[in-house]
Amino acid sequence: MRKRKIAADLYIKDYFHPYVEAGHKEVTPLRIFYHHRWVQTVHPTVLQYAMFGISEKGAVFPGRPTKEDVEKHRIIVATLSTSRDLYNLQLGPGYFTHILLDEAAQAMEVETIMPLALAHSNTRVILAGDHMQVGQHFTVLK
């Protein structure tokens, strides 16, 4: 089975995991997946940092975080769309000190609304992306 190369998963596998393995348990991330993501497409290293549920038929599926799950972690890794799960927890303004939007060069403005809704005036928002990749084309009408 081919593993999908999703930037959020690569951050965990290539950066956070080695740091956690070196003894820095305080930076153990929580990976939030789309609830219909096929678990077999996730790298085994990344699976360690995710939450899962089991259906009545015994199928494993990504679980949605609770407020308590989020509060146990200093680093939360989500995609633009799965950040809605964080918004729905009603964590309150300013809960997140930093929000990093990766692949920002390819994101459409409307896709960034959910993670930016988690920001407060004191939240640091970082937009990262490769300007050499083909981005979305859209027009903003004023």
C-alpha positions as CSV (number, residue, x, y, z in Angstrom):
1,M,0.0,0.0,0.0
2,R,1.4,3.4,-1.0
3,K,1.8,5.8,1.9
4,R,0.5,9.3,1.1
5,K,3.0,12.1,1.6
6,I,1.0,14.7,3.5
7,A,3.1,17.7,4.8
8,A,1.5,17.5,8.3
9,D,2.6,13.8,8.6
10,L,6.1,14.6,7.3
11,Y,6.6,17.2,10.0
12,I,5.8,14.6,12.6
13,K,7.8,11.8,11.1
14,D,10.9,13.8,10.1
15,Y,11.0,16.5,12.8
16,F,8.9,15.9,15.9
17,H,9.4,12.1,16.3
18,P,13.2,12.2,16.4
19,Y,13.0,15.0,19.0
20,V,10.5,13.1,21.1
21,E,12.7,9.9,20.8
22,A,15.7,11.9,22.0
23,G,13.9,12.4,25.3
24,H,11.9,15.6,24.8
25,K,8.5,14.2,25.7
26,E,7.1,17.7,26.3
27,V,6.9,18.2,22.5
28,T,4.9,15.0,21.8
29,P,2.4,16.2,19.1
30,L,-1.2,15.3,18.7
31,R,-2.0,14.5,15.1
32,I,-5.6,15.2,14.1
33,F,-6.8,13.3,11.0
34,Y,-9.8,13.7,8.8
35,H,-12.3,11.3,10.3
36,H,-12.6,9.3,7.0
37,R,-8.9,9.0,6.4
38,W,-7.9,5.5,5.5
39,V,-5.6,4.4,8.4
40,Q,-3.5,2.2,6.1
41,T,-2.3,5.3,4.2
42,V,-0.6,6.7,7.4
43,H,3.1,6.0,8.1
44,P,3.5,3.8,11.2
45,T,5.6,6.4,13.0
46,V,2.8,9.0,12.6
47,L,0.2,6.6,13.9
48,Q,1.8,6.8,17.3
49,Y,0.7,10.4,17.7
50,A,-2.9,10.0,16.5
51,M,-6.1,9.1,18.2
52,F,-8.3,6.3,16.9
53,G,-11.7,4.8,17.5
54,I,-13.1,1.4,16.6
55,S,-16.5,1.0,14.9
56,E,-19.1,-1.5,15.8
57,K,-17.8,-3.7,13.0
58,G,-14.3,-3.5,14.4
59,A,-12.9,-1.1,11.8
60,V,-10.3,1.4,13.0
61,F,-10.9,5.0,12.1
62,P,-9.3,8.4,13.2
63,G,-10.9,9.8,16.3
64,R,-11.9,13.4,16.9
65,P,-10.1,15.1,19.8
66,T,-11.8,16.2,23.0
67,K,-10.8,19.4,24.8
68,E,-8.9,17.2,27.3
69,D,-6.9,15.5,24.5
70,V,-5.8,18.9,23.2
71,E,-4.9,20.2,26.7
72,K,-2.5,17.3,27.1
73,H,-0.3,18.5,24.2
74,R,1.8,21.5,23.5
75,I,1.8,20.8,19.7
76,I,-1.3,20.0,17.7
77,V,-0.9,19.0,14.0
78,A,-3.9,19.4,11.8
79,T,-4.7,20.2,8.2
80,L,-6.6,23.3,7.1
81,S,-9.8,21.3,7.0
82,T,-9.3,19.3,10.2
83,S,-8.7,22.5,12.2
84,R,-12.5,22.7,12.3
85,D,-12.4,20.0,14.9
86,L,-10.3,22.3,17.1
87,Y,-12.6,25.2,16.5
88,N,-15.6,23.1,17.5
89,L,-14.0,22.4,20.9
90,Q,-14.5,26.1,21.8
91,L,-11.1,26.4,23.4
92,G,-11.4,30.2,23.6
93,P,-9.6,33.1,22.1
94,G,-5.9,33.0,22.4
95,Y,-5.7,29.3,23.4
96,F,-3.1,28.8,20.6
97,T,0.0,31.0,20.9
98,H,1.2,30.0,17.4
99,I,-0.6,28.8,14.2
100,L,1.5,27.6,11.3
101,L,-0.2,27.4,7.9
102,D,1.9,25.2,5.7
103,E,1.4,25.0,2.0
104,A,0.0,28.5,2.3
105,A,1.1,29.3,-1.3
106,Q,-1.4,26.7,-2.5
107,A,-4.2,27.4,-0.1
108,M,-7.3,29.3,-1.2
109,E,-8.4,32.1,1.1
110,V,-11.5,30.3,2.1
111,E,-9.5,27.3,3.2
112,T,-7.6,29.4,5.7
113,I,-10.7,30.7,7.5
114,M,-11.0,27.8,10.0
115,P,-7.5,27.8,11.3
116,L,-7.4,31.7,11.4
117,A,-10.7,31.6,13.4
118,L,-8.6,30.1,16.2
119,A,-6.3,33.1,16.3
120,H,-6.5,36.0,18.7
121,S,-4.7,39.4,18.5
122,N,-1.8,37.9,20.4
123,T,-1.5,34.7,18.3
124,R,1.5,34.5,16.0
125,V,0.4,33.3,12.6
126,I,3.0,31.9,10.2
127,L,2.3,31.4,6.6
128,A,4.8,29.0,4.9
129,G,4.9,27.6,1.4
130,D,6.9,27.1,-1.6
131,H,6.3,30.0,-4.0
132,M,7.8,27.9,-6.8
133,Q,4.9,25.4,-6.7
134,V,1.8,26.1,-8.7
135,G,-0.6,27.8,-6.4
136,Q,-4.3,28.2,-6.6
137,H,-5.6,30.9,-8.9
138,F,-8.4,33.0,-7.7
139,T,-9.7,36.6,-7.7
140,V,-10.9,38.6,-4.7
141,L,-13.7,40.9,-5.6
142,K,-14.1,44.0,-3.5
